[in-house]
Amino acid sequence: MKAWIFVAAALSCSAAMADPLAKAHEGQLQCYHPNTLTKTCAVLSGYSFQGKVISNKADVLMGVKPLLIMTTNSPVTISGEAVCGKSREADIQSASFTADGAKVPENQAAAIRAQLLENMKPMFGKEICTTYVPSNNALSATVTIDGKPRPDLTQIVIWVKPGEGYKIGQ
């Protein structure tokens, strides 16, 4: 399962600028792998700010039939022009899931978590940093894991306003 790629990306969203989260301070969200025709995203990520503490809430597409969405909340930090976060078991343990808009029963959610925990085990504790570079009308998300570039994890991201109607989907 490649879900950890999206989780890794969601843990470390940013924009390459003086304040990589300037648009997040304005209430905008990051849409990973956007489809601008259908207004869908593989990940829809937002931030909250409490003093110097930054929290990243990410809704992550896990499956399409049914539409399975995982929601995580993870602490992040700004490091230069990147937003970084450690991949943490606790974030998966506290994740919530919906299927076609309905809360997934806890016994099923526990099974999903167990699979994710097993698949993501090699990633836990690693620092994931993402820098976003302007590319046409979007951003190119470049990822490092523990300081090592991971070009295979590069994705396209756009900033969207909550009222624009973007949602999780394909």
C-alpha positions as CSV (number, residue, x, y, z in Angstrom):
1,M,0.0,0.0,0.0
2,K,1.4,3.4,-1.0
3,A,-0.7,5.2,1.6
4,W,2.5,6.1,3.6
5,I,3.6,8.2,0.6
6,F,0.5,10.4,1.0
7,V,0.8,10.4,4.8
8,A,4.5,11.4,4.5
9,A,3.5,14.2,2.2
10,A,0.7,15.3,4.4
11,L,3.0,15.4,7.4
12,S,5.3,17.9,5.7
13,C,3.4,20.3,3.5
14,S,4.8,23.8,2.8
15,A,5.5,26.4,0.1
16,A,9.0,27.7,-1.0
17,M,8.7,31.3,0.1
18,A,9.7,33.5,3.1
19,D,6.9,32.1,5.1
20,P,6.2,28.6,3.6
21,L,2.8,28.6,5.3
22,A,1.7,32.1,4.5
23,K,-1.4,30.9,2.6
24,A,-2.2,28.5,5.4
25,H,-2.3,31.5,7.8
26,E,-5.0,32.9,5.4
27,G,-7.0,29.7,5.8
28,Q,-6.1,28.1,2.5
29,L,-5.6,24.3,2.2
30,Q,-3.1,22.3,0.2
31,C,-4.5,19.9,-2.4
32,Y,-2.1,17.1,-3.4
33,H,-2.5,15.5,-6.8
34,P,-5.2,17.9,-7.8
35,N,-7.8,17.4,-10.5
36,T,-9.0,20.9,-11.2
37,L,-11.8,19.7,-13.4
38,T,-13.5,17.6,-10.7
39,K,-12.0,19.6,-7.8
40,T,-10.6,16.6,-6.1
41,C,-7.4,15.9,-4.2
42,A,-5.6,12.8,-3.0
43,V,-4.7,14.7,0.1
44,L,-6.3,17.9,1.5
45,S,-4.2,19.4,4.1
46,G,-4.7,22.4,6.5
47,Y,-2.8,23.9,9.4
48,S,-3.7,25.4,12.7
49,F,-1.4,27.7,14.7
50,Q,-1.2,28.1,18.5
51,G,1.7,30.3,19.3
52,K,4.7,28.5,17.9
53,V,2.9,25.1,17.7
54,I,1.8,24.2,14.2
55,S,-0.6,21.3,13.6
56,N,-1.2,19.7,10.2
57,K,-4.7,18.2,9.7
58,A,-4.7,16.0,6.6
59,D,-7.5,14.1,4.9
60,V,-5.9,11.3,2.9
61,L,-7.5,9.2,0.1
62,M,-7.1,5.6,1.1
63,G,-9.6,4.0,-1.4
64,V,-12.2,4.9,-4.0
65,K,-14.9,2.3,-3.7
66,P,-16.0,2.9,-1.1
67,L,-14.4,6.4,-0.8
68,L,-12.2,5.7,2.2
69,I,-10.6,8.8,3.9
70,M,-8.1,8.8,6.7
71,T,-7.8,12.0,8.8
72,T,-4.6,12.6,10.8
73,N,-3.4,15.5,13.0
74,S,0.4,15.8,13.2
75,P,2.8,18.4,14.7
76,V,5.1,20.1,12.2
77,T,7.9,22.6,12.3
78,I,9.3,25.1,9.8
79,S,13.0,24.5,8.9
80,G,14.2,27.2,6.4
81,E,11.8,27.0,3.5
82,A,10.6,23.5,4.3
83,V,7.9,22.2,6.6
84,C,9.0,19.1,8.5
85,G,7.5,16.5,10.7
86,K,8.4,13.2,12.2
87,S,6.5,10.1,11.0
88,R,4.9,9.0,14.2
89,E,3.1,5.8,15.2
90,A,0.8,8.0,17.4
91,D,-0.6,9.8,14.4
92,I,-1.8,6.6,12.9
93,Q,-3.1,5.3,16.2
94,S,-5.2,8.4,16.6
95,A,-6.3,8.6,12.9
96,S,-10.0,8.5,12.1
97,F,-11.6,7.0,9.0
98,T,-14.7,7.6,7.0
99,A,-16.2,5.4,4.2
100,D,-18.5,7.2,1.7
101,G,-18.9,10.0,4.4
102,A,-19.8,7.7,7.3
103,K,-17.6,7.0,10.2
104,V,-15.9,3.6,9.9
105,P,-16.8,1.3,12.8
106,E,-14.0,1.0,15.3
107,N,-13.3,-2.7,14.7
108,Q,-12.7,-2.0,11.0
109,A,-10.7,1.2,11.7
110,A,-8.5,-0.8,14.1
111,A,-7.8,-3.3,11.2
112,I,-6.9,-0.5,8.9
113,R,-4.7,1.1,11.5
114,A,-2.9,-2.3,12.1
115,Q,-2.2,-2.6,8.4
116,L,-0.9,1.0,8.1
117,L,1.2,0.6,11.3
118,E,2.8,-2.5,9.8
119,N,3.4,-0.9,6.3
120,M,4.8,2.3,7.8
121,K,7.0,0.8,10.5
122,P,10.2,1.5,8.6
123,M,9.2,5.2,8.4
124,F,8.5,5.9,12.0
125,G,10.8,8.3,13.7
126,K,12.2,9.7,10.4
127,E,12.1,13.4,9.7
128,I,10.1,14.1,6.5
129,C,10.6,17.6,5.0
130,T,8.9,19.0,2.0
131,T,9.8,22.1,0.1
132,Y,7.4,23.4,-2.6
133,V,8.8,25.0,-5.7
134,P,6.6,27.0,-8.1
135,S,5.9,25.0,-11.3
136,N,3.4,26.5,-13.8
137,N,0.2,27.2,-11.9
138,A,1.1,24.8,-9.1
139,L,3.8,23.7,-6.7
140,S,6.2,20.8,-7.1
141,A,6.6,19.1,-3.7
142,T,10.1,17.8,-3.2
143,V,10.6,15.5,-0.2
144,T,13.6,14.6,1.9
145,I,13.5,11.8,4.5
146,D,16.2,12.2,7.2
147,G,17.9,14.7,4.9
148,K,18.1,12.3,1.9
149,P,16.3,13.5,-1.3
150,R,13.4,11.3,-2.4
151,P,12.5,12.4,-6.0
152,D,10.2,9.4,-6.2
153,L,7.9,11.1,-3.8
154,T,7.6,14.4,-5.7
155,Q,4.0,15.5,-6.2
156,I,2.0,18.4,-7.6
157,V,0.2,20.6,-5.0
158,I,-2.0,23.6,-5.3
159,W,-3.3,26.0,-2.6
160,V,-7.1,26.1,-2.5
161,K,-9.6,28.2,-0.5
162,P,-12.2,26.2,1.6
163,G,-15.1,27.7,-0.3
164,E,-13.8,26.6,-3.7
165,G,-15.4,23.2,-3.3
166,Y,-12.3,20.9,-3.4
167,K,-12.7,17.5,-1.7
168,I,-11.0,14.1,-1.5
169,G,-11.4,11.9,-4.5
170,Q,-9.9,11.1,-7.9
